[in-house]
Amino acid sequence: MKNFTKGLWKNHPVFRQLLGMCPSLAVTTSAINGISMGLAVIFVLFFSSLVVSLIKKIVPHQVRIAVYTVIIATFVTIVDLFLKAQFPEISRVLGPYIPLIIVNCIILGRCEAFASKNNVRSSLSDALGMGFGFCWGLFILGSIREIFGAGSILGIMIMPANYNPLIIMILPAGAFLVLGLLVAVMNKIEASYKK
Amino acid sequence: MKEVIRITSVLTLVCIICGLLLAVVYGLANEKIEINKEKRIEKALAMLAPDAINVEELTIVTETIYKLSNQNKNLIGYGFIASGQGYQGKIKMLVVTDKLLEYIKGIEVVESLETPGLGAKIQKNPFKNQFKNLSITKDITCIKNDTPREGQIKAITGATVSSRAVVNTLNKRIKEIKELLNKN
């Protein structure tokens, strides 16, 4: 249980470990993009951790990263093909993000730092915790950027009609601004909690 | 030496298993993916030219052009695929024009890898609708500011490259189609 909850807050992959910055910053132009990316990452993280944890004894130390990368890439490609075949509409929206998961360092990071050293059960709860943590992090990032940058949330307009969207929030610079502020907020909450 | 063999064999084995797994999944999925792509073009065609009851596939050399006609079998326009390099990858569009190739009836992006939130807006209505009834007797031009006049398209803010790519691809392709149909 502790392995699961630590990813949700204390060791939050995005706001605490600052891992997976590339997808976190690149895809969070809207809330739905964030959620979709999060869900795909949960799937890949879950199965990669499972396999890595199962084969940890037979993988030679020197080539472990290469092996993990091949495993992760395989699961990502499976997700990609599955979505294209079964859910072409979702696949069209997510299109370019899916292959990006391969280079998401959260997955490689968790495989290397956790799944390769722990048993299957803890590895899976760690993977799920980190996955859901990543998912909510991206959802918040995406929501804030969408509200200010497009005036809507999940595609529904919420700002008044005469609201002039802050284009910068949708542009890459906006991602850095929001991320920085969120990390600061997380630190502040954590600090006051400790006192 | 023994270590080298062990490392190599494990790595090879992992790659073979993953490769096989992917081959199986690909084999299962590929047929459906192709059908989905065709369906997507059919759907786009139906959306852009709802009055086209008859769609005839015209093959000139290697190119496919859809000849569209209404219920009285009168030619009402042409449909064709235009694809070109976008910001991140290929942009593939379906274009429907009138029968004299004087104006565009509409475009629909079938495939693209443009940046979500920016370039990907080429698939959205505000941008797409600019092409409705757009004159193509001359080249289409893409402008950044000002209000677009006849034969002009306003680029998406923050995605000028994608917008230009769409316009350039269309210009090039429309010329090709005009030549093809003239020859025919």
Boltz contact constraints between the chains, C-beta under 6 A:
constraints:
  - contact:
      token1: [A, 29]
      token2: [B, 116]
      max_distance: 6.0
  - contact:
      token1: [A, 29]
      token2: [B, 117]
      max_distance: 6.0
  - contact:
      token1: [A, 33]
      token2: [B, 116]
      max_distance: 6.0
  - contact:
      token1: [A, 60]
      token2: [B, 6]
      max_distance: 6.0
  - contact:
      token1: [A, 60]
      token2: [B, 7]
      max_distance: 6.0
  - contact:
      token1: [A, 60]
      token2: [B, 10]
      max_distance: 6.0
  - contact:
      token1: [A, 62]
      token2: [B, 7]
      max_distance: 6.0
  - contact:
      token1: [A, 63]
      token2: [B, 7]
      max_distance: 6.0
  - contact:
      token1: [A, 63]
      token2: [B, 11]
      max_distance: 6.0
  - contact:
      token1: [A, 67]
      token2: [B, 14]
      max_distance: 6.0
  - contact:
      token1: [A, 70]
      token2: [B, 14]
      max_distance: 6.0
  - contact:
      token1: [A, 70]
      token2: [B, 15]
      max_distance: 6.0
  - contact:
      token1: [A, 70]
      token2: [B, 18]
      max_distance: 6.0
  - contact:
      token1: [A, 74]
      token2: [B, 18]
      max_distance: 6.0
  - contact:
      token1: [A, 77]
      token2: [B, 22]
      max_distance: 6.0
  - contact:
      token1: [A, 78]
      token2: [B, 25]
      max_distance: 6.0
  - contact:
      token1: [A, 81]
      token2: [B, 25]
      max_distance: 6.0
  - contact:
      token1: [A, 81]
      token2: [B, 29]
      max_distance: 6.0
  - contact:
      token1: [A, 84]
      token2: [B, 33]
      max_distance: 6.0
  - contact:
      token1: [A, 85]
      token2: [B, 29]
      max_distance: 6.0
  - contact:
      token1: [A, 85]
      token2: [B, 32]
      max_distance: 6.0
  - contact:
      token1: [A, 85]
      token2: [B, 33]
      max_distance: 6.0
  - contact:
      token1: [A, 88]
      token2: [B, 36]
      max_distance: 6.0
  - contact:
      token1: [A, 96]
      token2: [B, 113]
      max_distance: 6.0
  - contact:
      token1: [A, 167]
      token2: [B, 157]
      max_distance: 6.0
  - contact:
      token1: [A, 170]
      token2: [B, 117]
      max_distance: 6.0
  - contact:
      token1: [A, 171]
      token2: [B, 158]
      max_distance: 6.0
